[in-house]
Amino acid sequence: LASAELYDPADDGWAPAQPLSAARYEHAALLLDSGRVLVVGGSNGSSAQASAELYDPAEDRWIPAQSMSDARQGPTATRLDSGLILVVGGWSDGTHLASAELYDPREDTWTAAAPMSTGRYGHTATLLGDGRVLVTGGFDGLEALESAELYDPAANSWTPVQPMSAGRQRHAATLLDDGRVLVTGGAEIYWGEEEEEEEEEEREGEFASAEIYDPVSGSWAQTAPMNFGRSQHTATLLVDGRVLVAGGSAVVVESEWSGYLANAEIYDPTAGSWSDAPAMAVGRSGHTATLLPGGGVLVTGGNQGIDANAEVYDPSGASPWSEAAPMIRSHTRHTATLLADGRVLAAGGYGIDHIPIPSAEIFDPITRIWTEEAPMLAARDEHTATLLDGGQVLVAGGEGSSFIPIASAEVFDPIARTWTAAAPMITARSEHTATLLDDGRVLVAGGYGAGYIPIAGAEIFDPMTHTWTAAEPMTTARNQHTATLLDDGRVLVAGGYGVDYLSIASAEIFDPVTRSWTAVEPMIDARYMHTATLLDDGRVLVAGGYGAEYVDLSSAEVYDPATHRWTARAPMSTTRYLHTATRLLDGRVLVAGKVVTNGLSGASAEVYDGATDSWSPAGTMYSERFGHTATLLRQGKILVTGGEGPGGILASAEIYSPVLPGAPCDTDADCAGDSCVDGVCCDAPCAGACMACSAAKKGAGPDGVCGPVQAGADPDDDCAAEAAATCGANGSCDGRGACQLWAQGTPCGAASCNGVSEVVDAPLCDGLGVCAEADTRSCGDYRCVAGACLAGCTFDTQCAEAAYCAEAGGDCLPKKPVGAACALPKECLSGLCLAGVCTRDSDDDGVADHEDNCPEVPNTSQANTDGGLSAGDRLGDACDDDDDADGHPDAADNCPLIANPNQADANGDGIGDACDCASPRKADGSACDDGNACTQTDTCQNGACVGSDPFLCPQPDAAVCRVAVCERATGNCGQRYKLDRAPCPGGECI
């Protein structure tokens, strides 16, 4: 083909595009950075092509591009990190190519690249995270290859890597999110068009195996195999990191399958396991799969027997089908009977080896578990199983272990869990019908008997006597027909396979009262292996089957017992036979499965609505199947079991629920996905705090889709409020499916003071549930009080140690250094303001250091006894160890302040003669020492030393409520607190 068309995911529509300049298949197509699409190579039907062309979507036109150096069919094309396109391998004129070339879209030029180590066709090429390209497998003309090699664009070279575990071609390779490469399936031998004459067993080389390449270690590791061997399939990386594998050519099994799979499965790289996905509507291989912007996967074309079809896989889409636990054994042509307690008995049929089996098992819809029961007394398939009024199950006839019809019958007791032989039927038969009559008896009719010849005979089983009684035979011998109990108690038998080995259209009615058959108007279409379903209005819907000329049918018709007429109804969307048809609780009819014909999937299902005479899609089952059973469960769901599929006879089971997400429900059993949440069927179990499924609880979005509760709400009280100090839940949901934590910046503690003038801010929640330590900051010139920095002052004590409270304005100001102008001592760091200048007073005696004769020792009076003496010094008395400069240290001098060089002491009183007024007696006015350092003039008076001229200490600021007093021992001025209630500026001292 040369045709092209465009798909728009927004409206799910196709539009024609301009055709290519030349027809081609097995070409390569790649999206370029410019938005154009490069198409290269392929075959025109007779030879490989070297041509290339570019599609411009903006102008809907094809632009010729430079041709490759080599014509090639089935090449791979890979965009490199540089924007160049690497094209490798393929097939041309009988040669499997090893050559490679690079296309530069900017220059429209091709350049030869280093060739691979071997020619390959049907290989894969995967761009790795480091920019290299991994090429795996393929066919070299002799065998499928297990080899793999890496192309390095920087070095333009190929390097062999560890080979795969098996040679494979037409496989798939998918780059996983973690950088590894998943390789799936493929075929061991080539079975292309030129080898159509090969024996069929050569097609049994398709692999189910899968393996993973790790670019870091350069090694392969086996992972779980797929459920089906397949080649020419697709493997698409989904948005969530899983891989969807769909379709492909299947191993040919002993069945009527076309060899094209509709089945799909999903690989989970984290778990290293596979799970089933709903099957496609069409079995196909050699198709394409494209990841759409919304996360869906568009599957188009392929080898499937019909043209012009596409379908989209939606990973998040709701499906009415869900997988159930598989049966213990594989069954087809078996029976599945709803028991009185709601469980389902599956019995007999063909087993996995295509021979009749006696096994029986029971499915419990509540636990979804199968339990093995005692086997039947006889192996059988194509038998009937009828629930009797007493709750027991009558099994009759079928094909026995010798593959001939049998007459035996047996009864299963669900309470005793035993099988008991019943009287055998009068006639051995298989592919017959069994109908429970209104009076509790069972009518058995038709089937094929000895010699595989259809029979007309009928007989009735009486559960009261456990005996069979012959009934009037039908007017027409038939097998693979249908028998339907009408509302008036009669039984309609229609169609079947006749004695002339043709499908028949005849129909007849059995009247239990007269025990006779009456022919009625024949069906419009002759058919067998069809279905017949009683509708709510009493009419009977017949659908599908195998018709005249051996054509499978899609037609449907309805029989009206009131008029005895057949009326054509809307046909099904596809032909079907060996399907099932089950009336739903709402009166509609579900049709599911079929033998695959024309490539159409055996997994498709549709629902008939008698009120509108229309069919609507009902999704696809997880497995293609025919010859299966479908049983209506009490909850309105339908259990589908067994049958035949692409993998042979099946053990799998699945459940259809007509109730989709968003519909009202009371219990999980009401819903397709077994999840009833918030009173609606939900697409997921939706467990956990702050998750909901109803729009009302979520606050937005549709019913039936599990999602987070809107931020700020908590309809189910999932989030108990915790104190802000914990930074935990604040009592509402966060809008992301979890309890909302106290917001970032929420205080989770109190601020505190660190020392005098630093504050530690209150700790704050980080928004992640942690109370984070806060910063420590300075209060500057102010003090920190009760975890806060003061912002003004009245007293100096409200300021930092290196600050003072200004007299005007109430602000704390930094104290000034020595030499700065000042008005008050508190303004100075030194604490001393003299003559309007901040001065240092190291000994705190009120005398500036630069004027102090004792800078380090208090000497407020600045007394310096020897200051005027020729032998004296400039040191004040407080720091001079010889105040009188008489050569005797003060500590040992008997006259410390008056020179007494010889230390004369006439009266021996310890006071030297030079300073003793009494002995020898001195004249009044003579200098002496009265022992009080605060008197500045001491003289002898009448033989005693009298002090005078007391030193007056400078007084501190009256606002500090202190007074300076001269200390007798040292002459230093010490400060004392004023008495309470003493006046101070603007108040009283306290």
BELRA-V338816 format. One record per run of one state. SS is the DSSP state (A for helix, B for strand, O for the rest). FROM is the first residue (numbers start at 1). LEN is the number of residues. If there is no record, write none. Layout:
BEGIN
<<SS FROM LEN> <SS FROM LEN>>
END
This chain:
BEGIN
<<O 1 3> <B 4 5> <O 9 4> <B 13 5> <O 18 7> <B 25 1> <O 26 2> <B 28 4> <O 32 5> <B 37 4> <O 41 2> <B 43 1> <O 44 4> <B 48 1> <O 49 3> <B 52 5> <O 57 4> <B 61 5> <O 66 7> <B 73 1> <O 74 2> <B 76 4> <O 80 5> <B 85 4> <O 89 2> <B 91 2> <O 93 2> <B 95 2> <O 97 3> <B 100 5> <O 105 4> <B 109 5> <O 114 7> <B 121 1> <O 122 2> <B 124 4> <O 128 5> <B 133 4> <O 137 2> <B 139 1> <O 140 4> <B 144 1> <O 145 3> <B 148 5> <O 153 4> <B 157 5> <O 162 7> <B 169 1> <O 170 2> <B 172 4> <O 176 5> <B 181 4> <O 185 2> <B 187 1> <O 188 5> <A 193 3> <O 196 4> <A 200 4> <O 204 2> <B 206 1> <O 207 3> <B 210 5> <O 215 4> <B 219 5> <O 224 6> <B 230 2> <O 232 2> <B 234 4> <O 238 5> <B 243 4> <O 247 2> <B 249 2> <O 251 9> <B 260 1> <O 261 3> <B 264 5> <O 269 4> <B 273 5> <O 278 4> <B 282 1> <O 283 2> <B 285 1> <O 286 2> <B 288 4> <O 292 5> <B 297 4> <O 301 2> <B 303 1> <O 304 6> <B 310 4> <O 314 7> <B 321 4> <O 325 7> <B 332 1> <O 333 2> <B 335 4> <O 339 5> <B 344 4> <O 348 2> <B 350 1> <O 351 5> <B 356 2> <O 358 2> <B 360 5> <O 365 4> <B 369 5> <O 374 6> <B 380 2> <O 382 2> <B 384 4> <O 388 5> <B 393 4> <O 397 2> <B 399 1> <O 400 5> <B 405 2> <O 407 2> <B 409 5> <O 414 4> <B 418 5> <O 423 6> <B 429 2> <O 431 2> <B 433 4> <O 437 5> <B 442 4> <O 446 2> <B 448 1> <O 449 1> <A 450 3> <O 453 1> <B 454 1> <O 455 3> <B 458 5> <O 463 4> <B 467 5> <O 472 7> <B 479 1> <O 480 2> <B 482 4> <O 486 5> <B 491 4> <O 495 2> <B 497 1> <O 498 5> <B 503 1> <O 504 3> <B 507 5> <O 512 4> <B 516 5> <O 521 6> <B 527 2> <O 529 2> <B 531 4> <O 535 5> <B 540 4> <O 544 2> <B 546 2> <A 548 3> <O 551 1> <B 552 1> <O 553 3> <B 556 5> <O 561 4> <B 565 5> <O 570 10> <B 580 4> <O 584 5> <B 589 4> <O 593 7> <B 600 1> <O 601 3> <B 604 6> <O 610 4> <B 614 7> <O 621 5> <B 626 1> <O 627 2> <B 629 4> <O 633 5> <B 638 4> <O 642 2> <B 644 2> <O 646 2> <B 648 2> <O 650 3> <B 653 4> <O 657 7> <B 664 1> <O 665 3> <A 668 3> <O 671 5> <B 676 2> <O 678 2> <B 680 2> <O 682 9> <B 691 2> <O 693 2> <A 695 4> <O 699 8> <B 707 2> <O 709 15> <A 724 3> <O 727 2> <B 729 5> <O 734 5> <B 739 3> <O 742 5> <B 747 1> <O 748 4> <B 752 2> <O 754 4> <B 758 3> <O 761 3> <B 764 2> <O 766 5> <B 771 2> <O 773 3> <B 776 3> <O 779 3> <B 782 1> <O 783 1> <B 784 2> <O 786 2> <B 788 2> <O 790 6> <A 796 3> <B 799 1> <O 800 3> <B 803 3> <O 806 6> <B 812 3> <O 815 1> <B 816 1> <O 817 4> <B 821 1> <O 822 3> <A 825 3> <B 828 1> <O 829 3> <B 832 3> <O 835 2> <B 837 3> <O 840 25> <A 865 4> <O 869 8> <A 877 3> <O 880 33> <A 913 3> <O 916 2> <B 918 1> <O 919 2> <B 921 1> <O 922 5> <B 927 1> <O 928 7> <B 935 7> <O 942 2> <B 944 7> <O 951 7> <A 958 3> <O 961 1> <B 962 5> <O 967 6> <B 973 5> <O 978 5> <B 983 2> <O 985 2> <B 987 2> <O 989 2>>
END
